[in-house]
Structure formats: C-alpha cells, structure tokens
C-alpha cells in the first residue's frame, strides 16, 4: 500500500503556518492521485488518521493561525489520551479530537457513491432493526436547515459527553469535528451551535480547558473556553431555574364568528416572570395558534433538569429548552 506520510513526519512540531503548508501539499497529492480515491472516500489505511485526526487540526489552524502564530503543534499517532501535543500556548498543552463525520452510515453513503458515481449528501440513512445501514431515505428531496442543524447538535452532544467521561491531562482542549460541508452553516446556525456548546459547559468544563467545534469547510470556528471559578459562581447565582406554568388559554378561531375554545395546558420555560402579557406574546410569536392567555399560574421552579419529576416529563422539558414556551397541547378542550 502506498504511503501518504511517515510517523516521524507527522510527529514533528510545526507552527500553524508550517503545518498548513505541509498538510496542503498532502491534500493536493491525494486530490491528483486517482489511485487513492476509493481508500480516501472510505477512510481506509492511513486515510483514517489523515481525515479524522490531521484534517481536524488543519481546519482549526486555518482559523487560529494568526492568534497562535508562535505556538507549535504535532499530531500523535497511536493509542494515548490525546491526539495533538501543543507547545508555546498559554492555555493548551494537548488537543483531543472527536469526529461526528464518518460513521457506518457515511461509509454506506460513500459505497453508494463509488458504485453509481453520485449520492445524495443530505438524505437520511435508513437502518434495519439491528441499526445496520440499508439505504438512503427520500433521496433528491430538500430538507429543512434547522432539522439538519439539530441532527448535528445531537452528534456533537454525543461526542462531548463521550469524551468528557474520560480522563485527560491538565491543559487539554477538545476539537469536535462535524459536517459543515453538506449544508451551509450560516451565522444563525453557528450561533445556535455556540449556544448549545455553552449550555453543555457543566458536562465538559470539568475535563477540558476549551472546546472547538469546526468542520472541513472551517468557515465558522465555534469555540468556548472554560470559565474561571469566579465567573462560574457568578453565573450560577443569576441562572434562571426551569419553571413549569399552568396556563388557561383561549384558542381564537380563524373566523371571527366561531366560538373560541378554552383549554388548560402546560407550557415550559426559562422565564421567571409570571406575566399574562409575556406568555401571550411568546405564544403568538410561536405561530402555532392564535391564543389569548387568560391566567398564568406559576408552578414549581427546578434548579436543574435532573430534579424535574413527573407528571412533567424531562423529555418535554429538554425539547423545549431553546424556546421560552413549548407548543401548547390542550389536556381538555370545551366550547364556551
């Protein structure tokens, strides 16, 4: 089998500018040599480390080259508790890399591409009862951007939780390498990912100094540093608790001569202001139904999701996490 790199060559400290130049030459060689195409697409042999450990560092350094101009980096091949060593950096000594891009589903997609010469890059992977990939769902059909971003958030969360459960040396940062190439990550999507990483700080801060989320396009380097103990304590003191509200609402009919429907419903949110006006404005913005909020009865405030008990399901609370209120679901509806 051909050799793209040697271990000694990879495990050499380089400044960002030298690393970018060195790796760009490797990428060009792979692009021009068609004999490598299938192994590259399937991440076989040296291409596994090439695309899953070196390329993530390449993407990060394209974004951070100016800021880290005097720092030095080298990939470490083999089994150890980190993937990159760092020198001359005030915050980082090591980097660990977690990739969400190439799993068995994406390998199936690449096999389809090799077989027929084209493939839908955003179609969902169909799986059998044993979770083995079997096909592509709804090929050729458009998909909502928010839906695809949410899929990436779930994969990012899985990597962060998995990596954060392991021990690492002090001064380790985490690179989460995700797919920003099959869809365009605009500023709003990047902001959504950034808020998501921030909300997971209690998961990763005990383990990592810094989290970087970046993809092969590298247009947005989404990063979050570990908070200092003083900042963490200050933010915890002013954190709004999870709250449960029991609302009595009228669902206004589309035709003014029809009778409104009154219902008692649960809505979940962060806000601690028990205000009819605020609730009504939020629900109107949701555009689910035209509603008039009649009363707001504040429920119990919980300091964390872990303390939320039935009858309000934790799953409902989690899915409404980024909305002040969840979609109104009437328990009992009657005409008035």
C-alpha positions in Angstrom: 0.0 0.0 0.0 1.2 3.5 -0.8 2.4 5.8 2.0 1.0 9.3 2.4 3.1 10.1 5.4 5.5 8.6 7.9 5.1 8.6 11.6 8.3 10.7 12.1 7.0 13.2 9.6 3.6 13.5 11.3 5.1 13.7 14.9 7.1 16.8 14.2 6.2 20.1 15.9 5.2 22.8 13.4 3.9 26.3 13.7 0.4 26.9 12.2 1.8 28.3 9.0 4.2 25.4 8.6 1.5 22.8 9.4 -0.9 24.4 6.9 1.7 24.4 4.2 2.8 20.8 4.9 -0.8 19.4 5.0 -1.9 21.4 2.0 0.7 19.6 -0.1 -0.5 16.3 1.2 -4.1 17.2 0.2 -3.0 18.2 -3.2 -1.2 14.9 -3.7 -4.3 12.9 -2.7 -6.5 15.0 -5.0 -4.3 14.4 -8.0 -3.7 10.7 -7.5 -6.8 8.9 -8.6 -5.5 5.6 -7.4 -6.1 6.8 -3.8 -9.7 7.8 -4.4 -11.6 4.8 -3.1 -9.4 4.4 0.0 -9.7 8.1 0.7 -13.5 8.0 0.4 -13.8 5.0 2.8 -11.1 6.3 5.2 -9.1 3.1 4.8 -5.5 2.6 6.0 -3.6 5.9 6.6 -6.6 7.9 5.4 -8.4 7.2 8.7 -5.9 9.2 10.7 -5.4 11.6 7.7 -9.0 12.7 7.7 -10.1 12.1 11.3 -7.0 13.4 13.2 -4.9 15.6 10.9 -7.6 17.3 8.9 -9.5 18.5 12.0 -6.2 20.1 13.2 -5.7 21.6 9.8 -9.2 23.1 9.9 -8.7 24.6 13.3 -5.3 26.1 12.5 -6.7 27.7 9.4 -8.9 29.7 11.7 -6.5 30.2 14.6 -3.2 30.7 12.7 -2.8 34.4 13.4 -3.7 34.1 17.1 -1.5 31.1 17.6 1.3 32.1 15.3 4.1 31.3 17.8 2.6 28.1 19.1 3.6 24.7 17.8 1.6 21.6 17.1 2.1 17.9 16.2 -0.3 15.0 15.8 0.5 11.9 17.9 -0.3 8.6 16.2 -1.4 5.5 18.2 -3.3 4.9 21.4 -2.9 7.7 24.0 -5.2 10.0 25.9 -4.8 12.9 23.4 -4.3 13.4 19.6 -2.2 16.6 19.5 0.7 18.0 21.5 1.0 21.7 21.8 3.9 24.0 22.7 4.1 27.7 23.5 0.4 28.2 24.0 -0.7 29.9 27.2 -3.9 27.8 27.6 -3.4 24.5 25.9 -0.9 21.6 26.2 -2.9 18.9 24.3 -5.8 18.6 22.0 -8.2 15.6 21.8 -10.3 15.2 18.6 -13.7 13.7 18.4 -15.3 13.4 14.9 -19.0 13.2 14.1 -18.5 12.9 10.3 -17.6 9.3 9.3 -19.6 6.5 10.9 -21.1 3.3 9.3 -23.9 5.4 7.8 -21.5 7.7 6.0 -19.4 4.7 4.9 -22.6 3.3 3.4 -23.2 6.6 1.6 -19.6 6.6 0.2 -20.1 3.0 -1.1 -23.2 4.1 -2.9 -21.2 7.0 -4.4 -18.4 4.6 -5.5 -20.9 2.2 -7.0 -23.1 4.6 -9.0 -21.0 7.8 -9.3 -23.3 10.1 -7.4 -25.1 10.2 -4.0 -27.5 12.5 -2.1 -25.3 14.1 0.6 -28.2 15.1 2.9 -30.5 12.1 2.7 -31.2 10.3 5.9 -29.6 6.8 6.4 -32.2 4.0 6.6 -31.3 1.3 9.1 -32.7 -2.2 9.9 -33.7 -3.5 13.3 -30.1 -4.1 14.2 -29.2 -0.5 13.3 -27.2 -1.5 10.2 -27.5 1.0 7.3 -29.6 -0.4 4.5 -30.4 2.6 2.2 -31.0 6.3 1.8 -34.3 7.8 2.6 -36.1 10.5 0.5 -33.2 11.0 -1.9 -33.3 14.1 -4.0 -35.8 15.9 -1.7 -35.0 19.1 0.1 -34.7 19.2 3.9 -35.1 22.0 6.4 -31.9 23.6 7.5 -32.9 23.7 11.2 -33.7 19.9 11.1 -30.2 19.2 9.7 -28.5 21.5 12.2 -30.4 19.8 15.1 -29.1 16.4 13.8 -25.6 17.8 14.0 -26.2 19.1 17.5 -27.2 15.6 18.7 -24.0 14.2 17.2 -21.9 17.0 18.8 -23.5 16.4 22.1 -22.8 12.6 21.9 -19.1 13.3 21.2 -18.8 15.8 24.0 -20.4 13.5 26.6 -18.4 10.5 25.5 -15.0 12.4 25.6 -15.8 14.3 28.8 -16.3 11.0 30.6 -12.7 10.0 30.1 -9.6 11.3 32.0 -7.2 13.7 30.2 -4.1 15.5 31.3 -4.4 19.1 32.5 -4.5 21.7 29.8 -6.4 19.6 27.2 -8.8 21.1 24.7 -11.4 19.3 22.7 -11.9 19.6 18.9 -15.3 18.4 17.8 -15.1 17.8 14.1 -18.6 18.0 12.4 -20.1 18.1 9.0 -20.3 21.7 7.8 -19.9 20.8 4.1 -23.1 19.0 3.1 -25.1 22.1 4.3 -24.1 25.7 4.7 -23.6 26.8 8.2 -24.8 30.4 8.3 -24.4 32.9 11.1 -27.7 31.9 12.7 -26.8 28.2 12.6 -23.3 28.9 14.1 -25.0 30.9 16.9 -27.3 28.0 17.6 -24.3 25.7 17.9 -22.4 28.2 20.1 -25.3 28.4 22.5 -25.6 24.7 22.6 -21.9 24.3 23.5 -22.3 26.9 26.2 -25.3 25.1 27.6 -23.2 21.9 27.9 -20.4 23.6 29.9 -21.3 21.7 33.1 -20.6 18.5 31.1 -17.2 19.4 29.6 -15.7 22.0 31.8 -14.5 19.5 34.5 -12.5 17.8 31.8 -11.5 20.3 29.1 -9.9 23.8 29.0 -11.6 24.7 25.7 -14.0 23.3 23.2 -13.7 24.0 19.5 -16.4 23.0 17.0 -15.2 23.1 13.4 -15.7 21.2 10.1 -13.8 20.7 6.9 -15.0 24.0 5.4 -14.0 25.8 8.5 -15.9 28.9 7.8 -17.0 29.2 11.4 -14.7 28.2 14.3 -17.2 27.9 17.2 -15.4 27.9 20.5 -16.0 28.2 24.2 -13.3 28.5 26.9 -13.6 27.0 30.3 -14.9 29.6 32.8 -12.9 30.7 35.7 -14.3 29.6 39.1 -15.3 33.2 39.9 -17.2 33.6 36.7 -18.8 30.2 37.1 -20.1 31.0 40.6 -21.4 34.4 39.5 -23.3 32.9 36.5 -24.7 30.1 38.7 -26.1 32.7 41.1 -28.0 34.5 38.5 -29.1 31.4 36.5 -32.9 31.3 36.0 -34.4 28.0 37.0 -36.5 25.7 34.9 -40.1 26.6 35.5 -43.4 25.0 34.8 -46.5 27.1 34.0 -50.1 26.1 34.0 -51.9 28.4 31.5 -55.5 28.9 30.8 -55.8 30.0 27.2 -58.4 30.7 24.5 -57.6 29.3 21.1 -59.0 32.0 18.8 -60.8 30.7 15.7 -59.6 31.8 12.2 -63.2 33.0 11.6 -64.3 35.8 14.0 -67.9 34.4 14.2 -66.8 31.0 15.5 -66.7 30.2 19.2 -63.2 30.3 20.9 -62.0 27.2 22.7 -60.8 27.3 26.2 -58.2 24.9 27.5 -55.8 24.4 30.4 -52.4 23.5 29.2 -48.8 23.1 30.3 -46.1 25.3 28.9 -42.4 25.1 29.9 -39.9 27.8 30.0 -36.9 29.6 31.5 -38.6 32.9 32.3 -39.3 33.7 35.9 -41.7 36.5 35.2 -45.3 35.3 35.8 -46.9 37.6 33.3 -50.0 37.1 31.1 -48.7 39.6 28.6 -45.4 38.0 28.3 -46.9 34.5 27.9 -49.3 35.7 25.3 -46.6 37.4 23.3 -44.4 34.3 23.3 -47.3 32.1 22.2 -48.2 34.5 19.4 -44.7 34.5 18.2 -44.7 30.7 18.1 -47.5 31.0 15.5 -48.8 27.6 16.5 -52.3 29.0 17.3 -53.8 32.4 17.8 -54.2 32.4 21.6 -55.4 34.7 24.3 -53.8 33.9 27.7 -56.4 34.2 30.5 -54.3 33.3 33.5 -50.8 32.2 34.4 -50.4 30.0 37.4 -46.7 29.7 38.3 -45.6 26.2 39.1 -42.5 24.9 40.8 -39.1 26.2 39.9 -36.5 23.4 39.5 -32.7 24.2 39.7 -31.8 21.6 37.1 -33.3 19.1 34.7 -32.3 16.3 37.0 -34.8 17.4 39.6 -37.8 17.6 37.3 -40.2 14.8 38.1 -43.4 13.5 36.5 -46.1 14.4 35.6 -44.0 16.9 33.6 -41.6 14.7 31.6 -38.0 15.6 31.4 -38.0 14.9 27.7 -40.6 17.6 27.1 -38.5 20.0 29.1 -35.4 19.2 27.1 -37.1 19.5 23.8 -38.4 23.0 24.7 -35.0 24.1 26.1 -34.4 26.7 23.5 -38.0 28.1 23.4 -39.4 30.2 26.2 -42.5 28.0 26.0 -43.2 24.7 24.3 -46.1 24.2 21.9 -49.4 24.3 23.7 -51.0 20.9 24.0 -54.6 21.0 25.4 -55.5 18.5 28.0 -59.2 19.1 27.8 -61.0 21.4 25.4 -64.5 22.6 25.6 -66.6 25.2 23.8 -67.6 28.3 25.7 
